[in-house]
Amino acid sequence: MELLLYSIAGIIVIVVIAVSRKSIVAGMEARSDINRENKPGDTEEGIEDITNENIEKTNEQVKIINQIDDLILIVDKFKNIKFFNNSAKKKFGENNLNKHVATLLRVPDLLQNIDLVLLKKESITMDLELSSPSFQFFKVHLFSGPTSYVDDPDSVVLFLKDLTDIIKAQRFKSDFVANVSHELKTPLVSIKGFLETISGHAKDDLEAQKKFIPIMLEQADRMESLIKDLLSLSRIELEEHIQPQDKVNLKEILSNVEDIHQKNLKSFEFKNNIKDDFFIKGDHEKLIEVFSNIIDNSIKYSEKNKKIEVNCGQGNGKVIGDSYTVSIKDNGIGIPTEQLPRITERFFRVDAAKSKKVGGTGLGMAIVKHIVNQHRGELEIKSETQRGTEIKVHFSKF
């Protein structure tokens, strides 16, 4: 059924291109006639310089292609992009005409299949998986031209169906079940054991009940935190390929985070040094979750009255273009250097006993990493045992 839908979609594209070809060619010929009547210097623009905007003005039929949610690209025999619809613009950016397709999709199998389509003039269907800047999965259909958008008869149409959400949902479902079954086993066994004791030989022992009930409540709270963080992480990972577009102020976000942790921060020497506005493109609530998790770790893994400091300033080239960097630094127990690369792994704990004692789930920094990735930012962690930890988050300016 899925293959049939793809085939139908491909046929629609071909029909639309064929229907519009006649009028587009006529428009292009008319444009050439006008150019021939102009000055010699005005004839430098050829047919190949035509842009998506020019095509849309020339023929209304192309609007149908631009309404399709799937990505459509057309490349010539040199694999240079000669046309892409609005969905492809949104995904890859608008300034990609005449660029090599490898600048957008650096996948050897895709380039090889384009060569095969050019050689054999046969359609090919393939799976395309990207890992940078975040996981993406496409079902790609390649079929040969020519088309009205590329004069060269040796051209290839790429029809990309985005299946990222479906594939992620399938993978995260299995990961979720595996993680839950492993992490919830300990508290469940503890609660079950205490309940068996209370309902058995200690059913009339009030002292034993007073001792066991608070422990069961503590284990139940731990289970609740685990489930909450797992659900949050799964939701974030599913949306990781969708970059947030809102204009948000880092100053406001860190102020909100300070308010959330105000009660616990009273026990520390806390300084929020962000006084100016710093605007980035992002999601307000998710960024609050990022910095709330980081500050929560500083609180949990620092002794009372220790210093926790927040700063923000110009970036240092960790992300492309102009950027801002938020720094959160504490004087806590720190992280051994050899364990720093694993900090953002699911359920990784530097000190498992300490983590369970303070109510840590081992998911906080994994959540931070995925939200930062979604914002196309960069996470930087520096730490030294017994000297504290500094976490820097780099974002592109709005």
N, C-alpha and C positions, 0 to 999 in steps of 0.2 A: 504493500500500500504506500509506504514511504517513498519507494523508488518511483512508483507511478506518479506521485505528487511532484517529485523532482522533475520527471520527464515532462509533465504538463507545463510546469513552470518554465522549463527550458524552451518548450515549443512556443509558449506565449512570447518569450523574449525574441525568438527568431522571427515570429510573425510580425511583431511590432516593428522590429528593425527593417524587415522586408517592406512592410507597408509604407514606412516613413522614408525609405531610401529614395524613391522617385522624387518627392518634393524637396528632400534635403539636397540631392544632387543638383536639382534645378536651381535651388537657392545658391548653392556653391558656384554654379556656372555663371549665374547672374552677378555674383560678387566678383568673379574673375573678370567678367566683361567690364565692370565698373573700374576695377583696378587697372585694366589695360588702357582705359581712357585717362587715368590720372598721371601725375608726374612720374618719372622713372624711379624716384626715391620712394614713392608710395607703393611700388609693386613688390617690395621685399617680403611682404606677408603673403605666404602661400596658403594653399588649402590645408596643409598639415598644421597650421597655426590656429585653426578653428578651436574654440573653447566650448565647454559645456553650455555656457550662457548663450553663445552664438547659435548653437544647435537648437536650444529650446526656443529661441526667437524665430528660427527658420521653420520649425515644424512643431505643431502642438502634440503630435503623436509621441514624442519623446517624453512628455510629461508622465505617460503611463509607466515608463521604465523607472522614472524618478520617484514614483509612488510605491514601488516594490520595496519591501523591508529587507529583502536579501541583497547581498552585495554583487554587483555586476561590474566587471572590468574587461576591457578589450585591449589586447597587446598586439604589436606588430611582430614581424619575423625576428626582430632584434630584441624582443621581449620588453620593448618600451611601451609604457601605458599611453594609449591614445583616447580612451574614454573610460569614465567611471561614473556610476549613478550617485544620487544623493546619499544613499545608505553607505556606499563606499567612502564618500567624502567625510561623513560623520565619523566613520571608523578610523580612517587613515589620515585625514586632513585634506585640505582643498588644493594645495600646491604640489600636486604629484603628476600632472600631465607631462608626458615625454620623459619621465624618469623610468629607470629600469625597475621591473616588478620586484627584483630582489631587494630593493631598498625598503619595500614594505613587507614582503614575505620571503625571508631568506631561508627557504626550505629546498634542499637539493632535489628531493623527489618531485616537487612541483615544477621546478625548472626542467627536469628531465621529461616529465609528462607533457609539458608544452612543446618540447622538441619532437616528441612522438606524434602529437596531434598534427603538427606542421608537416611531418614526414608522411604519415599514413592517412591523414585526413579522416581519422576516426575519433569518435567521442571517447573520453576516459572519465571515470569517476574515482575519486580518491578521498581518503581521510587526511585532514590537515590539522595538526596539533601544534600550537604555539605555547611557549612557556614564558616569554618575556614580552611586555612588562608584567603580564599576569597570564594564567592559564586560559587558553581559548581553543575551541574545537570547532572545525568547520567540515561539512561535507561539500566537496568541490566537484563540479561538473565542468569539464573542458570540452569544447567543440570548436571546429574550425570555421573561419570566415569564408569568403570575404563579407564585410559589413559596410554600411553606408558611412561609417565613421572613420574607416581606414581604407585608403585607396589600394594599398598593397593587398593582393589576393591571399598572401600568406599571413593570416592573422588568426588569433585564437580568442574566443570568448570564455571568460572565467565566471562561473555562476557559483557563488559561495553561500551555502545555507548554514547559518550560525546555530550550532547545537550545543553551545557551551553550557547553558543552564541545564539541559537534559543530562549531559555526561557528568557534570558536577554533582547533580542530584543523585545519580546512580552511585558514584564513588563515595560521596559523603554519607549516603545511607549505610553502606557497609562499614565505613570507618566509624560512624557514630555508634552502631551496634557493638562493634569490637571494643571501642573505648569505654562505653557505658558498662558493658559486662565486666570489664577488667577493673575499672575504677570504683564501681559501686559494690563490688563483691565484699570488700573489707568492712565497710560500715553496715552492710546488710547482715553479714555473719555476726558482727558484734551485737546488733540490735536483736537478732534472733536468739543468740545465746543468752542475753540478759532477760529476754521475755520468757524463755524456757525456765530459767532459774527462778524468776519471780512467780511464775505460774506453777512451779513445781515445789521443791522442798522449802523454798523461801517465801511461799505465798503468805505466810503469817508473820514473816520477819520484816517489821517496819524499818529497822535500821538498814537492812540490805536493799529494800526498796528505795529508801532515801539516797543510798549510794549509787544504785544502778540507773534510776530514772534520769538524773541529770546527764549521765554519760550517754544514754540513749537519745536524749534530746540533742546533745552535741553532735552525735553521729547523724541524726536526721537533718540537722542544719548543714552538715557537710555534704550530704547527698543532695540537698536542695541547691547548694552553691554549685556543685558539679553539674547538675542538670541545667541550671541557668547559664553557666558559662559554655557548656557544650552547645546548647541551642543558639547562643549568641555567636559562637565561633562558626557554626555551620551556616548560619544566615549570612555572616560577613563573607565567608569563603564563596558562597553562591553568587554574591554580588561583586566580588573582587574585580571582575573585568569591566565593570561599569564605573567610570571615573565620575565623582561628584562634580557638579557645576555651579553650586551656590557660592556667593561671595560671603566669606566669614572672617571674623576678626579674632585673631589669636589672643589679643588682650582680653576680650570678653570671655572667650572660652576658658582661659586659665583662671579668670576671676570666678567663673561659675564652679570650676573644679575646687578652688580654694573654699568656696562656700559649702560645698558638699562634704569636705573633710575638715571643716572648721573645728569641730569638737575634738578630734584626735590631734590636729595640728597644734592645739594649745599646749601640748606636752613637749613640743619641739621648738627650736629656734628657726621659725619659718620666715622666709623672705621672698616675696613676689616682686621682682624688680621691673616688671613690664609696665611701663607708664605710657607708651605710645601705641598708636593703632598699627597693626600689621595684618594686612588683608591677603588672604590666599583663596584659592578655589577649593571648596571642600564641603563636607557634611557636618553641620554643627554638632549634632548629637553623637555621631561616631567619634569626632575629635575629642569631645568631652570624655568619652569612654577610653580613648587612648591615654590622655594625660591623667585621668582618674586612676587607671591601672598602674601607671608609673609612680605616681605619688603614693598610692596605697602600698606599693612595694617598699618605697622609702620609709614609710611609717612602720610597716611590719618588720623590716629587717634593719632597723636602727634603734639604738638605745635612746631612752628619754633624754630630752634637753640637747640632743645632737642637732646640727645645722642641716636644714633642707633649703636649697636656694633655686629659684626659677629665673631664667634670663631669656631674652629674645633679641636677635640682631640680624645683621646682614649675613647671608649664607657664604659658604667658602668653596663653592663649586661642586658640591656633592650631587646636585641635580642640575639638569640642563637649564641655562638661562638664569635670570635674576631670581634670587631665592631668599628665604628667611630660615633661621635656625633657632629652634627652641631647645634650651638646655635645662635639665633638671638634675641637680647634683646633691648627693647626701654624704654623710660621714658614717654610713652603716657598716655592716659586717663584710661587705664586698663580695666579689665573685672570683674564684681562682682563674687565672689566665687561660688554662687549658680547657675550662668549661664554658668560656664565653661564646664559642660558636654554637653551643647547644641551647642557649638561653631561650630562644624563641620556639623550641620544639614543644609539641604537645606533651603535657604532663611531666616535663623535665623539671626536676627540683635540685638545686645545689645542695640543700640540706633538707632531706625529706622529713626528718623529725621536726625540725623548726617550722617547716612549711605547714605541716598538719597541726602543729600547736597553735599557730597564728591564724589558721583557717584558710590557708592557700590551697588552690585547686591545681596549680601547675599549668593553667591555661591563659593567665593574664597576659604574658608577653607574646604568646602565639596570637592572641586577639590583636594586640598592638601591632605586630608585624603585618598582619593581613590588612588592617585598616590603613596603615601607612602605605602599603603596596597599592591599595585601591586608589589612594590619593596621588599615586605616582611619586611618592616621596622616598626618603632614604632614612633608615634607622642606623644609628651609630652608638655602640655601647663601649664604654671604657670603665674598667674597674680594677681594684687591687684589694686583696684580702686584708680586712681590718682597717682599710683606709677609705672605703666608700666607693660609690658608683656614680658615674655621670652618664646620662642617656641624652643623646642629641637627636632631634627629629628635624629633618630638612624638608622644606616645602617650596614649590615654585610660587612666585608672587602672582597675585591675581592680575 
